[in-house]
Amino acid sequence: MLFRSKQYEVSKLVRPSVSGNEAGYIVKWKGYLKESDNTWQSRERLLEDIPKMVHSFDKEFQVVWTTGRNGRISYKWKINK
């Protein structure tokens, strides 16, 4: 992913998340060790940049995104142990 002319590489997707009413994920960046360095990124953007990683994560953790009658986005997922 390219931000402000600097290339950042996704290490892994940590968990699904909703910000405002937009689906996304908490992202851990390669080379950044602190949890506070993780950031929220929109699912739409990640699907453009790293579609295989998003689909693999969704499949592994059985992520299901839904939109309620009120228009709010939510998700369910299963943490494999």
C-alpha positions as CSV (number, residue, x, y, z in Angstrom):
1,M,0.0,0.0,0.0
2,L,1.2,3.5,-0.8
3,F,0.7,6.3,1.7
4,R,2.2,9.8,1.2
5,S,4.7,8.5,-1.3
6,K,6.0,5.9,1.2
7,Q,5.4,2.2,0.7
8,Y,4.1,0.3,3.6
9,E,3.8,-3.5,3.6
10,V,1.0,-5.3,5.5
11,S,2.3,-7.9,7.9
12,K,-1.1,-9.3,8.7
13,L,-4.7,-8.5,9.3
14,V,-5.4,-8.5,13.0
15,R,-9.2,-8.4,13.2
16,P,-12.2,-7.1,11.3
17,S,-13.5,-3.7,12.5
18,V,-16.1,-1.1,11.6
19,S,-15.3,2.6,11.6
20,G,-18.3,4.9,11.2
21,N,-20.3,2.7,8.9
22,E,-17.5,1.3,6.8
23,A,-16.2,-2.2,6.9
24,G,-12.5,-2.6,7.5
25,Y,-9.7,-4.3,9.4
26,I,-7.1,-3.5,11.9
27,V,-3.7,-3.9,10.1
28,K,-0.3,-4.8,11.5
29,W,2.4,-3.3,9.4
30,K,5.7,-5.0,8.5
31,G,8.6,-3.5,10.5
32,Y,6.3,-1.9,13.2
33,L,6.3,-3.9,16.4
34,K,4.1,-1.9,18.8
35,E,0.3,-2.7,18.9
36,S,-0.2,1.1,18.9
37,D,1.3,1.2,15.4
38,N,-1.6,-0.9,14.0
39,T,-4.1,1.1,12.0
40,W,-7.7,0.7,10.7
41,Q,-7.9,0.4,6.9
42,S,-11.1,0.1,4.8
43,R,-12.0,-3.3,3.4
44,E,-12.6,-1.7,0.0
45,R,-9.1,-0.3,-0.1
46,L,-7.5,-3.6,1.1
47,L,-9.5,-5.6,-1.5
48,E,-7.9,-3.4,-4.1
49,D,-4.4,-3.7,-2.7
50,I,-4.2,-7.2,-1.1
51,P,-7.3,-9.1,-2.2
52,K,-5.7,-12.6,-1.6
53,M,-4.8,-11.7,2.1
54,V,-8.3,-10.3,2.7
55,H,-10.1,-13.4,1.2
56,S,-7.7,-15.8,3.1
57,F,-8.4,-14.0,6.4
58,D,-12.2,-14.0,5.8
59,K,-12.1,-17.7,5.0
60,E,-9.8,-18.7,7.9
61,F,-11.8,-16.7,10.5
62,Q,-15.2,-17.2,8.9
63,V,-15.8,-13.4,8.7
64,V,-19.4,-12.5,7.6
65,W,-20.3,-8.9,6.9
66,T,-23.9,-7.8,7.1
67,T,-25.9,-4.7,6.7
68,G,-28.9,-4.4,9.1
69,R,-32.3,-2.9,8.4
70,N,-31.0,0.3,9.9
71,G,-28.2,0.4,7.3
72,R,-25.5,-0.3,9.9
73,I,-22.6,-2.6,8.9
74,S,-21.6,-5.3,11.3
75,Y,-19.6,-8.5,11.3
76,K,-19.3,-11.9,12.9
77,W,-16.1,-14.0,13.0
78,K,-14.7,-17.0,14.6
79,I,-11.3,-17.1,16.3
80,N,-9.7,-20.5,15.5
81,K,-7.8,-21.8,18.5
